[in-house]
Amino acid sequence: MEQDLENRISKLESSLFLIKSILSFDEASEFLNLSKSYLYKLTSSGQIPHYKPQGKMLYFEKSELENWLRQNPVKTNQ
């Protein structure tokens, strides 16, 4: 019972990034469900919007990531 509660709390803590508007690299990787290496490849090739305020750390705006996910929609057959 106690272990289950700890697991649930840990899961809640790790998903707190969902309410933030600016995400760190690790949070963006989890939010997009992409590996860190693939996300780094996308940033280094300029395929995904990101920010480097001091030239080192990468940050992402959540709304821009959501828009990026919505590009190239596939229409249904109906």
Helices and strands as residue ranges (DSSP letters): H 2-14, G 16-19, E 22-24, H 25-32, H 36-44, E 59-61, H 62-69
